Amino acid sequence: MVSFFVHQPVFTQNEDIYLFIDSTTIIGKITENQIFTSPTNIDYTLQCNSIYQGDTTSRQQLLFLVNAKDILSKKTGLVYQNDSKTIQYITRNSIFYLGDHPLDEENEDLLSIVIKNDSLYHVFSGIDGNHIGTIEGRFTNQVQIVAAAHMYIKHYQLDDQVNVIMSSLTQNNNSGGLAYMRPANEYLPYYEWVWDGKVLKPAWGYRPDDEWSFDGKYIKPLWSADPQTEWIWDGGTLKPFWDAGVEQQWIWKDNMLKPFWDSNPDLQWIFEEPYLRPMWSFDPTKQWVIEGDFPLPLMALIALGKADR
């Protein structure tokens, strides 16, 4: 990669921040509230605790929301995706981790930023510990630090590398008798589920509202006694416990999941081990992969969007 910038001393009046990957190559320059990847190309715009894609602060281009007081300290910081709920990065002790709690500090480490002085920082890969960059300039807020780290993460595809590691660990966990259901074609930890024979819950993170018990007949939220949230399974039909109408009922037959009341093929699913997919769609983004002995009614609960409340 060729540097787009002529490097000036860091103690200039505007105190630009330069992101180096070697002694001459710069992948970005932070000038106040904007990140340039060439003299005319603005990749990100920073405003308050928000990071936007491009030269805009339009809500549609919101990328991250930063909740952190001191990233380069022992305090924990959170970087949310644009839905304000999903955690993209967790920061602690100057380290950026991928994804939500609980942390796997050994395997989810993306990078660390080490302070040399108030205008010089070294960046190290969390994958192999190698020195991958040097930051020259003085940070004036936490959002600038997050944006700089994100630039290195995407440049070296550190998030993709961590995803591969975590996906491999998930597959290895099957040897412990657990069953998993996850999107088939990309690692999306928020949408990955685990079944231990008694409880269905998200495989990653702490989301007690999305934990379900299943005894072979009744599917109940683990932390709620509200009968209107319960489902019942009779061996072939999945239906709400509180609603006797057929509109909310689904049946499994010959490895096909379909509405009880509607023969519309667009609403049908087919299970061809290990994949569960819409009957008339081969869109890879809508497919699930099943690993282990996963109950059919719980597959339906997830695929139909009922498990994630």
C-alpha positions in Angstrom: 0.0 0.0 0.0 1.3 3.4 -0.9 1.0 6.3 1.5 -1.3 9.1 0.3 0.1 11.7 2.6 3.3 13.7 3.0 4.1 13.3 6.6 4.6 16.4 8.7 5.9 16.6 12.2 3.2 15.7 14.7 3.5 18.9 16.7 1.8 21.0 14.0 -0.8 23.5 14.8 -3.7 21.3 13.8 -2.2 18.2 15.5 -3.2 15.7 12.9 -2.9 12.1 13.9 -1.2 9.7 11.5 -1.7 5.9 11.3 1.4 4.2 10.1 1.8 0.5 9.3 5.6 0.9 8.6 8.1 3.7 8.6 6.7 5.3 5.4 3.2 3.9 4.8 0.2 5.7 6.3 -3.3 4.1 6.1 -5.2 7.1 7.5 -5.0 10.6 8.9 -7.3 11.9 11.6 -7.9 15.6 11.2 -10.2 16.8 14.0 -13.5 15.0 13.3 -12.6 13.3 10.0 -10.5 10.3 8.9 -8.8 10.7 5.5 -7.5 7.7 3.5 -6.3 10.1 0.8 -6.0 13.9 0.5 -9.6 14.0 -0.8 -11.2 10.8 0.5 -13.0 10.9 3.9 -13.8 7.4 5.1 -15.2 8.3 8.5 -16.7 11.3 10.3 -16.6 11.6 14.1 -19.2 13.5 16.1 -19.6 13.4 19.9 -19.6 9.6 20.7 -20.5 8.5 17.2 -18.6 7.3 14.1 -20.2 7.7 10.7 -19.2 6.2 7.4 -18.1 8.8 4.8 -18.3 12.6 4.9 -21.6 12.8 6.6 -23.4 12.6 10.0 -26.6 11.2 8.5 -28.3 8.7 10.8 -28.4 6.2 7.9 -24.5 6.2 7.8 -24.0 5.7 11.6 -21.5 3.0 12.1 -20.6 2.9 15.8 -21.6 4.4 19.2 -18.8 4.6 21.7 -19.4 4.3 25.4 -16.0 4.6 27.0 -14.4 7.1 29.4 -10.7 6.0 29.1 -10.0 3.3 26.6 -6.2 3.3 27.3 -6.8 2.3 31.0 -8.2 -0.6 33.0 -11.7 0.7 32.6 -14.0 -1.3 30.4 -15.4 0.4 27.3 -18.1 -0.6 24.9 -18.4 0.1 21.2 -22.0 -0.6 19.8 -23.1 -1.1 16.3 -25.6 1.3 14.8 -28.6 -0.5 16.5 -27.3 0.7 19.9 -27.6 -2.9 21.2 -25.1 -5.1 19.5 -21.6 -4.8 20.9 -18.9 -4.7 18.2 -15.9 -4.2 20.4 -15.1 -4.3 24.1 -12.0 -2.4 25.4 -10.1 -3.0 28.5 -6.4 -2.4 29.5 -5.8 -0.8 26.0 -6.9 -4.0 24.3 -9.8 -4.2 21.8 -11.8 -7.5 21.8 -14.3 -8.6 19.3 -17.9 -9.1 20.2 -20.0 -9.2 23.3 -19.7 -10.5 26.9 -18.6 -13.0 28.1 -15.1 -12.2 27.0 -12.7 -14.9 25.7 -9.6 -12.8 26.3 -7.3 -15.4 24.8 -9.1 -15.8 21.5 -11.1 -12.6 20.9 -8.1 -10.2 21.3 -7.9 -8.0 18.2 -5.2 -5.5 19.0 -3.6 -3.5 21.7 -2.4 0.1 21.8 0.6 0.8 23.9 1.4 4.4 25.0 5.0 5.6 24.4 4.2 9.2 25.2 1.2 11.5 24.7 1.9 11.7 20.9 3.3 8.3 20.1 1.5 4.9 20.3 2.5 1.4 19.2 -0.1 -1.0 17.9 0.2 -4.8 18.3 -1.8 -7.6 16.8 -3.9 -9.6 19.2 -3.6 -12.7 16.9 0.2 -13.1 17.0 1.5 -10.2 19.1 3.4 -8.7 16.2 3.9 -4.9 16.0 1.6 -3.8 13.2 1.5 0.0 13.4 2.6 3.3 15.0 0.3 6.2 15.7 1.8 9.7 15.8 -0.3 12.5 17.1 -2.3 13.5 20.2 -5.7 12.0 20.7 -8.2 14.5 22.0 -11.2 12.1 22.6 -12.1 8.4 22.9 -13.9 8.3 19.6 -10.6 9.1 17.8 -9.0 6.1 19.5 -11.8 3.8 18.5 -11.7 5.0 14.9 -7.9 4.5 14.7 -8.2 1.0 16.1 -11.0 0.2 13.7 -8.7 1.3 10.8 -6.0 -1.2 11.8 -8.6 -3.9 12.5 -10.0 -3.6 9.0 -6.7 -3.1 7.2 -5.3 -6.3 8.6 -8.7 -8.1 8.7 -8.1 -8.9 12.4 -11.9 -9.4 12.9 -12.0 -12.0 10.2 -9.1 -13.8 11.7 -10.8 -13.9 15.2 -14.0 -15.0 13.6 -12.2 -18.0 12.1 -10.7 -18.9 15.4 -14.0 -18.6 17.3 -15.9 -20.6 14.6 -13.3 -23.4 14.9 -13.7 -23.4 18.7 -17.5 -23.7 18.3 -17.2 -26.7 16.0 -14.9 -28.3 18.5 -17.3 -27.8 21.3 -19.7 -30.3 19.7 -17.5 -33.0 21.0 -18.9 -32.1 24.5 -22.5 -33.1 23.7 -23.8 -29.7 22.9 -25.8 -28.9 19.8 -25.6 -25.6 17.9 -27.6 -23.7 15.3 -26.0 -20.8 13.6 -26.1 -18.9 10.3 -24.5 -21.1 7.7 -22.3 -18.7 5.7 -20.8 -16.2 8.1 -19.8 -16.0 11.8 -22.5 -13.9 13.5 -22.2 -14.7 17.2 -25.4 -12.8 18.2 -27.4 -15.2 16.1 -25.7 -18.4 17.2 -27.6 -20.7 19.6 -26.7 -23.6 21.8 -28.8 -26.5 23.2 -27.5 -28.5 26.2 -30.3 -30.9 26.4 -32.3 -28.8 28.8 -31.9 -25.1 27.9 -31.7 -23.3 24.6 -29.8 -20.0 24.8 -27.5 -17.7 22.8 -24.1 -19.3 22.4 -22.4 -16.0 23.1 -23.2 -13.1 25.4 -25.5 -12.8 28.4 -29.1 -12.5 27.2 -31.4 -14.1 29.9 -34.5 -12.9 28.1 -33.6 -15.3 25.3 -33.1 -18.4 27.3 -35.7 -21.2 27.0 -36.3 -24.5 28.7 -37.7 -27.5 26.8 -38.8 -30.7 28.4 -40.0 -32.4 25.3 -43.4 -30.8 25.4 -43.3 -27.3 26.8 -41.0 -24.5 25.6 -40.9 -21.8 28.3 -38.7 -18.7 28.8 -36.3 -19.6 31.6 -36.8 -16.3 33.5 -40.5 -15.6 33.0 -43.6 -17.2 34.3 -45.9 -15.5 31.8 -47.9 -18.3 30.0 -48.5 -16.0 27.0 -44.8 -16.5 26.1 -44.9 -20.3 26.2 -45.1 -22.8 23.4 -46.2 -26.4 23.2 -45.0 -29.2 21.0 -47.0 -32.4 20.5 -44.4 -34.2 18.4 -45.6 -32.8 15.1 -47.1 -29.4 15.7 -45.6 -26.3 17.4 -48.2 -23.8 18.7 -48.5 -21.1 21.3 -49.7 -22.4 24.7 -52.1 -19.4 25.1 -53.6 -19.3 21.6 -55.9 -22.1 20.3 -56.1 -20.4 16.8 -54.4 -22.1 13.9 -52.8 -18.9 12.6 -49.8 -19.2 14.9 -49.4 -23.0 14.5 -46.5 -24.7 12.6 -46.1 -28.3 11.6 -43.0 -30.5 11.0 -43.6 -33.3 8.5 -41.0 -35.1 6.3 -38.3 -32.7 7.3 -40.5 -29.7 6.2 -41.6 -26.9 8.5 -44.7 -25.1 7.2 -47.7 -23.1 8.6 -50.7 -25.2 9.6 -53.1 -22.8 8.0 -51.3 -21.7 4.8 -49.9 -23.7 1.9 -47.8 -20.8 0.6 -44.4 -22.4 -0.3 -42.7 -19.1 0.4 -43.4 -19.7 4.1 -42.0 -23.2 4.2 -38.7 -24.4 5.4 -36.8 -27.6 4.6 -34.2 -29.4 6.7 -31.6 -31.2 4.6 -29.0 -32.2 7.2 -27.1 -30.2 8.3 -28.9 -27.2 6.7 -32.2 -25.6 7.4 -33.3 -23.2 4.7 -36.4 -21.6 3.1 -38.1 -24.1 0.8 -37.8 -21.9 -2.3 -34.7 -19.9 -1.6 -31.1 -20.8 -1.9 -30.0 -17.4 -0.5 -27.0 -18.3 1.7 -27.8 -15.4 4.1 -31.1 -17.2 5.1 -29.7 -20.6 5.7 -28.8 -22.2 9.1 -26.4 -25.0 9.9 -27.3 -27.5 12.6 -24.5 -29.2 14.5 -25.4 -32.0 16.9 -28.8 -33.3 18.1 -31.0 -30.2 17.9 -34.8 -30.6 18.5 -37.1 -29.8 15.6 -39.4 -27.4 17.6 -36.4 -25.4 18.8 -35.1 -25.1 15.2 -38.5 -23.7 14.3 -38.5 -21.3 17.2 -35.2 -19.8 16.0 -35.8 -19.8 12.3 -39.2 -18.1 12.8 -37.6 -15.4 14.9 -39.5 -16.3 18.1 -36.5 -17.3 20.2 -34.8 -13.9 19.9 -37.2 -11.7 21.9 
